[in-house]
Amino acid sequence: MNKNNIENLFKKLDNSFDVENPSMGHESRFLNKLKKQNNPKLKRVSSKTNLWKPFLGIAASLTILFAIFIGTQQNEQTPDLASVSPKMAQTQDFFTASINEELKKLQEASAPEVQSIIQDALLRIKHLEENYETLKIDLKQSGEDNRVIYAMISNFQNRIDILQNTLEQINIIKQLKNSSSDISESYI
């Protein structure tokens, strides 16, 4: 607005302003009326809200801290092979699917006479998974160094090799058991 518009506005509103002063003692009469009003229902409500205010503040603070904690946890996840490139993501998916398939075969081949072999294989797989977690940290620190990427791929291959070798050993043990039972049946 320019200056002329403001002046015109005040000229239009010239006699409409309330410029009268309250009579003497107005403030004390007003305060007395407030004291006389003294409504107990209002006091109870206000005391209840005063009790809950600290708890609501604490709850809100805890909620904010929890949200911040969750947010930082999601941002601090260590990158894996899939974070390097789309081809590496496909490679990781392939290895993960292959490992899961081999683990399923191992579970299906489980029998009491081969439990020690299976437990040993699972222990070696667990050790390789721990090494993979270390490699993920190395990948983040090295800035996606090719040597770390190759080590991660090699880790996947080693896990698959362990599972396949274990399955072969289980098959050999089962064949030996079947052939020994066939031989013992032929003598009966």
TAVENWO-V482327 format. One line per field, one symbol per residue. psi: psi as a letter, one per 30 degrees, with the letter a starting at -180 (. if undefined). Layout:
psi: ???
This chain:
psi: kleeeeeeeeeegegfkjgkkllkgeeeeeeeeeefeijeeeeeeeeeeeefeeeeeeeeeeeeeeeeeeeeeefgkkkaeffeleeeeeeeeeeeeeeeeeeeeeeegklefgeeeeeeeeeeeeeeeeeeeeeeeeeeefhhkeeeeeeeeeeeeeeeeeeeeeeeeeeeeeeeeeeeeeeeeff.
